[in-house]
Amino acid sequence: MESEAIPGQNPVELEFTQDNIETALYQLYFDPDMEHKNVAQKWLTRAQASAQAWQFCWALLAPDKIPEVQFFGASTLHIKICRHWGDLPEEQHEDLRIQLLSHILHFSSGPKMVLTRLCVALASMALNLIPQAWSKPVADLVRAFQPQKPNSEESPGAKPSPDPHAHCLALLELLTVLPEEFQSGRLAQARRAQLREALAGEWAVVCGMLRQLLQSQDSSVQVKEKVLRCFSSWVGLDVPLGESQELVQDCFTVLSDPGLFDTAVETIVTAVSQPDCQRFIDALLSLMPLVLGLYDQLKTAAQHGDMETTHGICRIAVALGETHSRVMLEQLDHWQEYLALVNMILFCTGIPGHYPVNETTSSLTLTFWYTLQDDILSFEEEKQAVYLQVYKPVYFQLVDVLLLKSHYPSQEEYDSWSSDDKEQFRIYRVDISDTLMYVYEMLGAELLSNLYDRLGRLLMDPQQSAVWQDTEALLFGFQSIAETIDVNYSDVIPGLIGLIPRINISNVMLADTVMYTIGSLAEWLADHPVMLGGILPMVLRGLVKAELSVSSISTLKRICRECRQDLAPYAQDVLAVAQDALFKEIHESSQCMWLMQALGFLLSSLPAEEILGRLHSLITPHIQQLDSLTQQEPSPANKQSIVYILGMLSSLFTTLDVNRQWDGLEEEGASTSLSSSQSVQNPVVVVLQQLFPLIQTIVSKWIHDSEVVEAVCGIFDKSIRTLLHDFGPMVPQLSETLGQIYNAYPQAPALDLTRQMVHIFAGDEQHLSDIRRLVEVLTSTTLSIFQQGPREHPDIAESFMNLHAQILNRSPDLHLTAQFDVKTLFYSGILSIKFPETPTVKAACLFFTEFLSRCKDMPPLVDVLQGDGKILTETVLQAVGGGSSRSLTEHFSEVLLGLNRQCPALLSQWLRETLQTPGFPSPHVTMEQKDLFSQQILR
């Protein structure tokens, strides 16, 4: 065979003959050259769409062809029936059905992939003919596959059966794919409803046959498995549980066969999980004893560590218990049975072993406990009280079980776990934590008292031979609840805070949880600052251990944020330990950033006269290091160190907000805020001014490095956001430096920083000229980039659009200076809308929305809009018509809305002129649709 036949010719000229098809298929499957494969693939796709495909598909299904060729023939048949059904004359339908049935019977012994495709093709055909042209396809198919009636009139195409077993499997395959093809097909709603009703009408025939096969002694495991899959497939059509409960009960009998266990579980779960089942309460109740009957098998499996069986039985119990919990609760005559099911699920939650290493079942049950609780708490009060009496003890048991399941294994065993197992266990504990938090809503203060009493006994009673895991689990329970629920009113928290210092934190996992527990109580400590003295030393002990890095620093940060008004007495200790940890490089860089944020909160709380001294002693070592790095030759290692130190300073300035503290004093009637007094400068500004020459040196050396420039801009950006107007003294020199940086090497962070400065200072008369000069420099430089072609700089385009949107919003007068070329700015916006990057397009839309909203007050903007609004309209229509992502539609609609507000008559004209162009903005849109669109926009 000539494997070169396809690439060697123009594929368009090749006829879709059987020989050419086979050549292309050999090439697709067996040619090692990817280019040849791709050419063949494209050509074959065209062949399948051609009219000749109705003929050549049968030739490809000949018995002497290889399976790959036969598969292509069967697939082509399915595609033709599915997508080109209208091309086939009605008088040929019966022949096609006979041929398809004949081929399915022929291929019933395999190959399996060809048989399945042919079955899908016949299913697709049935869906095209039901109910008008083929009223009872299932009944007809079942008859067609009966071996004893091969030549009866009702079963055209069937031949004497050499292998009843294969034919039975083929029929089951056909009945399985029929609902699947219905589910996956693109159908109009009315047609879908009509087909669903017609198929549901045939369920009785299918159900009877499936029951017969499942109960028959002669049915092979293979047949029974296919029966189960077929049932699952029909359940998707919402067949009523009332009509299939006996079949579901039959499925339970199959669970004892290990070869069918998994499939039977899947089928039962699918059948009982349909919400519609709730209409058939008697059917559900009839299944309850069958599920409870699995309890002994469940216990035995758990005892022997048979994870597969416990998992399967648990899934069945949860499916029944969770999907129908409210209905089951309402069956008061059967309350003991449902309670037994709840206890069976509780057993599954507490299955022995560590998740996910020795068991994977317990996690399946967690959402059940949410659902049951929600349903109990949704009843009116009297009813609720009755249910709580029954179920509260179960939920207290659940807490014990969850705390036991959250236990870490021994350190030795935990160290042997893979990183994936450790991560899964971490997520599992988060799920347990969420469940405990939820259960608190039902059990309330009683739950906290229960946990506190147990912890007290563990820590105070020398007779208790507790392992560290017991203490850790109880604290974990506390932390889970305190993390999200206001525990300020709980009377056990003072006792808990008293107990914590007694805990020996030599074990890392326990120490971690101790830290997080303290962190979760930070708000409580803010209201009870007298307790800080006992607890803070523990946090500081954690701060010097690398293995407690994340938990100790996040806890310190929370305490510094929440309790900052009361930290002055401890500031010296905290700063000393933190500086030591930073000096010894105990923590990774991201944790050091958090630590700096914590120290920013801490410094904010100190008396004004102390802050500058403390601030200097904290950052001087870092500034000295920065100075020495700046004097060295630039290198990658130097760069990383510079970026790191600048990041540390940014983090510190993010939270160092002295105004918060002074505002607090003002509220208490003390003297006015120091920030408004010109005699005292903000300490951050003092430091920034001292640091400025060093920063200028860094910039001059690293001007072409975006990472360093971004880190430099980051310091000022964070400072402005925190200091607001206090940053004023820095504006003149920063404006000048930013202009120089951007002129030398344009980068987006400089534009973003300028946007912040415009936001805060554009309305401030004393800073307006500096801001104006900076904006002019940045704009002229950026517009020259746009003239050269901005495609390589989507980030600059995005930041530039956001900057000018901010200017139009805060200080539109900046656009009225002679230096501003509004027309070029308008065109840069249009170029930005055409970018493929979503953030850039969003920014451009924001710019135009602001631009249009300002037009009525600013004649230069109106002139540009009247002259070039048509181009904007055309650009937006092109984007909406498929040029941009659908997620941006809302942003484009804002621009069109703005155009409609500002110039409705012109917009109407622009829409008419642009949409007249054939094929614009998309060949898929008709003139009627365009007219309707225009009317809706203008309305």
Buried (B, 14 or more C-beta within 10 A) or exposed (E): EEBEBBBEEEBEEBEBBBEBBBBBBBBBBEBEEEEBBEBBEEBBEEBBEBEEBBEBBBBBBEEEBEEBBBBBBBBBBBBBBBEBBEEBEEEEBEEBBBBBBBBBBBBBBEBEBBBBBBBBBBBBBBBBBBBEEBEBBBBBBBBBBBBEEBEEEEBBBBBEBEEBBBBBBBBBBBBBBBBBBBEEBEBEEEEBEBBBEBBBBBBBBBBEBBBEBBEEEEBEEEBBBBBBBBBBBBBEBEBBBBBBBEBBBBBBEBBEEEEBBBBBBBBBBBBBBBEEBBEBBEBBBBBBEBBBEBBEBBBEBBEEEBBBBBBBBBBBBBBBBBBBBBBBBBBEEBBEBBBBBBBBBBBBBBBEBBBBBEBBBBBBBBEBBBBBBBBBEEBEEEBEEEBBEBBBEBBBBBBBBBBBBBBBBEEEEBEEBEEEBBEBBEEBBEBBBBBBBBBBEBBEEEBBBBBBEBBBEBBEEEEEEBBBBBBBBBBBBBBBBBBEBEBEEBEBBEBBBBBBEEBEBEBBBBBBBBBBBBBBBBBBBBEBEEBBEEBBBBBBBBBBBEEBBBBBBBBBBBBBBBBBEBBEEBBEEBBEBBBEBBEEEBBEEEBBBBBBBBBBBBBBBBEBEEBBEBBBEBBEEBBEBBEEBBEEEBEEEBBEBBBBBBBBBBBBBBBBBBBBBBEBBBEEEEEEBBBEEEEBBBBBBBBBEEBBEEBBBBBEBBBEBEBBBBBBBBBBBBBBBBBBBBBBBBBBBBBBBBBBBBEEBBBBBBBBBBBBBBBBBBEBEEBBEBBBBBBBBBBBBBBEBBEEEBEEBBBBBBBBBBBBBBBBBBBBEBBEEEEBBBEBBBBBBBBBBBBEEBBBBBBBBBBBBBBBBBBEEBEBBBEBBEEBBBBBBBBBBBBBBEBBEEEBEEBBBBBBEBBBEBBEEBBBBBBEEBBEEEEBBBEEBEEEEBEEBBEEBEE
